[in-house]
Amino acid sequence: MKTNKHIFTCLTALILTAFFAGCENEGGKELVIIEGELPIKTTSLYMVGDATPNGWDIGNPTPLQASVEDPLVFTWEGSLYAGEIKLCLTPGSWDVAFIRPEVGGTEISKTDISNQKFVMNAGDPDNKWKVVDAGKYRLTFDLRNWTMSTVFTGENDVPVVEPIETEVLYIVGDATPVGWNIDSPSKLEKKSKYIFVYEGELNKGELKACMETGDWNAPFIRPSSSDCRIDKTGVAATDFILAANPDNKWKVADAGNYRLTFDLEHWTIKVEFLSEIVVTKDPIESETLYMIGDATPGGWSMDAATAFTNDASNKYIFTWEGELVPGDMKACLEPDGTFSCPFLRPSASDVEINATGVTATDFVYTTSPDDKWHVTEAGTYHITFDLEHWTIQVEKK
């Protein structure tokens, strides 16, 4: 057996040696080893993001054009806005692999980029290019060599300001009393043909204005930049634009009572801070209480919201005990499939639930801002909500 095995091994070695020698000598050619990344073969390429003309609409991303000389080199030329960009081969899904920069936040600016390497992956890290200078660009993506280039070709065109005639104007966003409910946004008061005024509470968060309800694809009145701040001193820039994209919004930094005045003739907004918000914490009347969130057993499904038990001796006390996992949670009086109902939330955005309990015991009852409790450690927890005194107690078992 050993002799036969030895003969077989020798024959195999001789055959392989002859094969490779033949490959090297045939026509004087040498064995070629392909190294590096293979070309990304596709007939289509799209970009998506608030810096692009179609914003974050994955169902209708902005297409690039394949080159006639090389079908794996795609180009696009047009206006970009301050914001973010990533690219995909097909529209309609966030679960596919995206073309991204090697480093998240890599800037696209007036300084041209030449043959910068990119990567392609699904999920995390969700790296995106960051457009820091709005303007006209020519973008080139070479899917054969996995590189991208940019050329800044000029400033964006100044929008033509023509009086906007409408009978109604609304504001929507998590800074407004109704949150992101486009079916029932906050209506402004019409003072004259072109002047509309909102006077009331604004929370920390974002807002934009619209002239019709029920349609996120309609043009919105927005700031001309994505980082326009509203605070106690007023608004950072008084001009606005009317556009479907980019999805710029005003960012309210200081909660309070405000007066917003929109001038639809001259495309300007005036912001006046009136006073602080006085919160009256009357007992919250309810026979039920539920929590949702990826930290809870039912996740973000309103249909599977986790119910609390009402204390038989105190109608304002609700308790629950069970397993939580790392993630977020908030509570509501009853399941609301629209997610536009008020929620019990922490009074700040950084309140944690962990082994020591909860880092702040007070809560608020509001539609926005969309603050949630952050569960940082998995385990069995006992949670108590007091709807009379607006407090939460947490004990990790």
C-alpha positions in Angstrom: 0.0 0.0 0.0 2.8 2.4 0.8 4.5 1.7 -2.5 1.3 2.3 -4.5 0.6 5.6 -2.5 4.1 6.8 -3.3 3.8 6.1 -7.0 0.4 7.9 -7.1 1.9 11.0 -5.3 4.9 11.1 -7.7 2.6 10.8 -10.8 0.4 13.6 -9.5 3.4 15.9 -9.0 4.7 15.1 -12.5 1.3 15.9 -14.1 0.9 19.2 -12.3 4.5 20.2 -13.2 3.9 19.4 -16.8 0.6 21.4 -16.8 2.0 24.6 -15.4 5.1 24.3 -17.6 2.8 24.0 -20.6 0.9 27.1 -19.5 4.1 29.1 -19.2 5.5 28.0 -22.5 2.4 28.2 -24.7 2.9 31.1 -27.0 5.3 32.6 -24.6 2.5 33.6 -22.2 2.8 33.6 -18.4 0.1 32.7 -15.9 -1.8 35.8 -15.0 -3.0 36.3 -11.4 -5.9 38.8 -11.1 -5.5 40.9 -7.9 -7.7 43.6 -6.4 -11.5 44.3 -6.7 -13.5 43.0 -9.6 -15.5 45.5 -11.7 -19.0 46.3 -10.5 -21.1 45.2 -13.4 -24.4 47.1 -13.7 -26.3 48.9 -16.3 -27.7 51.5 -13.8 -26.5 53.7 -11.0 -28.4 56.0 -8.7 -27.6 58.5 -5.9 -29.8 59.3 -3.0 -29.5 61.8 -0.1 -30.6 65.2 1.0 -27.8 66.7 -1.1 -29.3 65.3 -4.3 -32.2 66.6 -6.4 -34.6 63.8 -5.3 -33.6 63.7 -1.6 -33.9 60.5 0.4 -36.7 59.1 -1.9 -35.3 55.6 -2.4 -38.2 54.8 -4.8 -37.1 57.7 -7.0 -33.3 58.2 -6.6 -31.3 60.4 -9.0 -29.9 58.4 -11.9 -26.4 58.7 -13.3 -25.6 58.2 -17.0 -23.3 55.4 -18.3 -20.5 56.6 -20.5 -20.5 55.7 -24.2 -16.7 55.0 -24.1 -16.9 52.7 -21.0 -20.3 51.5 -19.8 -18.9 51.0 -16.3 -18.1 54.7 -15.9 -21.1 56.7 -14.8 -21.4 60.5 -14.7 -24.0 63.1 -13.5 -24.0 66.8 -13.8 -26.3 69.2 -12.0 -27.0 71.0 -8.7 -26.1 69.6 -5.3 -27.1 71.0 -1.9 -25.5 70.9 1.5 -26.2 67.4 2.8 -25.3 63.7 2.3 -25.0 61.3 -0.6 -24.6 57.5 -1.1 -25.2 55.4 -4.3 -27.0 52.2 -5.2 -27.4 50.0 -8.3 -31.2 49.7 -8.1 -34.0 51.8 -6.5 -36.6 50.7 -4.0 -34.8 49.2 -1.1 -32.5 50.3 1.8 -31.3 46.8 2.4 -29.1 46.6 -0.7 -25.4 47.3 -0.8 -24.5 51.0 -1.3 -21.5 52.7 -2.8 -19.9 54.8 -0.1 -16.8 56.7 0.8 -14.1 54.8 2.7 -14.5 57.3 5.6 -17.9 58.6 6.6 -18.3 62.3 6.2 -15.7 62.6 3.4 -16.4 66.1 2.0 -17.5 67.1 -1.5 -16.7 70.8 -1.9 -15.4 73.4 -4.4 -12.0 71.6 -4.2 -12.2 68.9 -6.9 -11.6 65.2 -6.1 -9.6 63.0 -8.5 -9.9 59.2 -8.5 -10.8 58.8 -4.8 -11.3 55.1 -3.8 -14.8 54.1 -2.6 -16.2 51.0 -0.9 -19.5 49.1 -1.3 -21.4 47.5 1.5 -24.9 46.9 3.0 -25.8 47.9 6.5 -23.2 49.5 8.8 -21.1 51.4 8.7 -23.6 53.7 6.9 -20.9 56.0 5.5 -21.9 58.8 3.2 -20.3 61.7 1.4 -21.0 65.1 2.8 -21.5 68.0 0.4 -20.3 71.1 2.3 -20.5 73.6 -0.6 -23.8 73.7 -2.5 -23.4 74.3 -6.2 -23.2 72.7 -9.6 -21.0 69.6 -9.9 -19.9 66.9 -12.3 -19.6 63.6 -10.6 -17.9 60.6 -12.1 -18.0 57.0 -10.7 -15.7 54.5 -12.2 -17.1 51.1 -11.3 -14.2 49.3 -13.1 -11.6 50.8 -10.8 -13.7 51.6 -7.7 -12.9 55.3 -7.8 -14.9 58.6 -7.9 -14.1 62.1 -9.0 -15.8 65.5 -8.7 -15.6 68.8 -10.5 -17.2 72.0 -9.1 -18.6 73.8 -12.2 -20.3 76.8 -10.6 -22.8 78.3 -8.1 -26.4 77.1 -8.1 -28.9 79.4 -9.8 -30.7 81.9 -7.6 -34.4 80.9 -7.3 -36.8 83.3 -9.0 -38.9 84.9 -6.3 -42.5 85.3 -7.4 -45.4 85.9 -5.0 -47.0 82.6 -3.8 -50.8 82.8 -3.7 -52.6 80.4 -1.4 -55.5 80.4 1.0 -53.9 78.2 3.6 -50.4 77.6 5.0 -49.4 74.9 7.5 -46.3 74.0 9.5 -45.3 70.4 10.2 -42.5 68.7 12.1 -41.5 67.4 15.5 -41.0 71.0 16.7 -44.7 71.7 16.1 -47.6 70.7 18.3 -48.8 68.0 15.9 -45.4 66.5 15.1 -44.9 64.9 11.7 -48.7 64.4 11.0 -49.0 65.6 7.4 -52.7 64.8 7.4 -53.4 67.4 10.1 -50.5 69.9 10.3 -50.7 73.1 12.4 -52.6 75.8 10.4 -51.3 79.4 10.3 -53.6 82.5 10.4 -53.9 84.4 7.2 -53.4 88.1 7.9 -53.4 89.4 4.4 -53.0 88.2 0.8 -49.3 87.1 1.4 -48.8 87.2 5.2 -49.4 84.1 7.4 -48.7 84.0 11.1 -48.3 81.1 13.6 -48.3 82.0 17.3 -47.9 79.2 19.9 -45.5 76.6 21.2 -42.5 75.2 19.4 -40.4 72.3 20.9 -36.8 71.5 20.1 -36.9 69.8 16.7 -37.5 70.6 13.1 -40.2 72.1 10.9 -41.1 73.1 7.4 -44.2 74.7 5.8 -46.7 73.5 3.2 -49.8 74.6 1.4 -51.6 71.2 1.3 -52.1 68.3 3.6 -51.5 64.6 3.0 -48.7 64.7 0.5 -45.0 64.5 1.4 -44.0 64.8 -2.3 -45.5 68.3 -2.7 -43.2 71.4 -2.7 -42.5 72.7 0.8 -41.5 76.1 2.1 -38.0 75.6 3.6 -34.9 77.4 4.6 -32.3 77.7 1.8 -29.7 75.7 3.9 -30.1 72.6 5.9 -28.8 74.0 9.1 -30.9 77.1 9.6 -31.5 77.7 13.3 -34.4 79.1 15.2 -33.8 80.2 18.8 -34.6 82.9 21.3 -32.7 85.5 19.2 -34.8 84.8 16.0 -33.9 82.9 12.8 -30.4 82.5 11.4 -31.5 83.5 7.9 -34.7 85.2 6.8 -35.0 83.9 3.2 -36.7 80.7 2.3 -37.2 78.6 -0.8 -40.2 76.6 -2.3 -39.1 73.2 -3.4 -39.7 69.5 -3.1 -36.0 68.9 -2.5 -33.6 69.2 -0.8 -35.4 68.4 2.4 -34.1 71.3 4.4 -35.9 72.2 7.6 -35.7 74.9 10.2 -34.1 73.6 13.4 -35.6 74.9 16.6 -32.9 75.0 19.3 -34.8 76.6 22.1 -38.3 75.4 23.1 -40.8 78.2 23.8 -43.7 80.3 22.6 -43.0 81.9 19.3 -44.5 84.1 16.6 -43.6 83.0 13.0 -44.5 85.4 10.2 -44.3 84.1 6.6 -44.2 86.7 3.8 -45.1 84.8 0.7 -44.6 87.8 -1.6 -40.9 88.4 -0.7 -40.1 84.8 0.4 -39.0 85.7 4.0 -39.7 84.5 7.5 -39.6 86.5 10.7 -39.3 84.7 14.1 -40.0 86.2 17.5 -39.5 84.5 20.8 -42.4 85.4 23.1 -42.0 83.4 26.3 -40.9 80.2 27.9 -43.3 77.2 27.9 -45.1 76.8 31.2 -45.8 73.1 31.7 -48.8 72.3 33.9 -48.6 68.8 35.2 -52.1 67.8 36.0 -52.7 64.1 36.7 -52.9 62.1 33.5 -56.2 60.2 33.4 -56.1 56.8 31.7 -57.1 53.2 32.3 -54.3 51.8 30.2 -50.7 52.3 29.5 -48.4 50.7 26.9 -44.8 50.9 25.9 -43.1 50.4 22.5 -39.6 50.4 21.2 -36.8 48.1 20.1 -35.9 47.6 23.8 -39.4 46.1 24.5 -40.8 42.7 23.8 -43.1 44.0 21.1 -40.6 46.2 19.3 -41.9 49.2 17.4 -45.2 47.5 16.5 -48.3 49.4 17.9 -50.2 46.2 17.5 -47.8 44.3 19.8 -47.4 47.2 22.3 -46.5 46.0 25.8 -49.2 46.6 28.3 -48.7 47.8 31.9 -50.8 46.7 34.8 -52.9 49.3 36.6 -52.5 49.3 40.4 -55.8 48.3 42.1 -55.3 50.7 45.0 -54.1 53.7 42.9 -55.4 54.5 39.5 -52.4 56.6 38.6 -49.8 53.8 39.2 -48.9 51.5 36.3 -46.3 48.7 36.6 -44.6 46.2 34.4 -41.9 43.5 34.9 -40.1 41.6 32.2 -37.1 41.5 29.9 -35.7 44.5 28.2 -32.8 44.5 25.7 -30.5 47.4 24.6 -32.5 49.9 22.6 -35.1 52.7 23.0 -38.6 52.9 24.5 -41.4 55.3 25.1 -45.0 54.9 26.4 -48.5 55.8 25.3 -51.9 55.7 26.9 -53.3 53.5 24.1 -52.0 52.1 20.8 -52.2 54.6 18.0 -51.2 53.2 14.6 -50.4 56.7 13.3 -47.6 57.3 15.9 -48.9 60.9 16.1 -50.4 60.6 19.6 -48.7 62.1 22.7 -46.1 59.9 24.4 -44.7 59.6 27.8 -41.0 60.5 27.2 -37.9 61.4 29.2 -37.5 65.1 29.8 -34.2 65.1 27.9 -32.7 63.1 25.0 -30.0 61.3 26.9 -31.8 59.6 29.8 -30.7 56.0 30.3 -32.2 52.9 31.9 -29.5 50.6 33.2 -28.5 48.4 36.2 -28.7 51.4 38.6 -32.3 52.3 37.5 -33.1 55.4 35.5 -30.9 58.5 35.3 -33.8 61.0 35.6 -37.1 60.2 37.2 -39.3 62.9 35.7 -41.0 62.5 32.3 -43.0 64.7 29.9 -46.2 63.9 28.0 -45.9 65.3 24.5 -45.9 64.6 20.8 -42.4 66.0 20.3 -39.4 66.2 20.4 -39.2 62.4 19.9 -37.1 61.7 23.0 -36.9 58.1 24.3 -35.4 56.2 27.2 -32.2 54.4 26.2 -31.9 51.0 27.7 -28.1 50.2 27.8 -28.1 46.8 29.6 -30.3 43.8 28.9 -32.0 42.2 31.9 -35.2 41.8 33.9 -36.6 45.2 34.9 -39.5 46.4 37.1 -40.9 49.7 35.8 -43.4 52.0 37.6 -45.1 55.0 36.0 -46.8 57.5 38.3 -49.2 59.5 36.1 -50.2 61.8 39.0 -46.7 63.1 39.7 -45.2 62.4 36.2 -42.4 60.2 37.4 -40.8 56.9 36.4 -39.1 54.4 38.7 -36.9 51.6 37.4 -35.4 48.6 39.2 -33.2 46.0 37.6 -33.8 42.6 39.1 
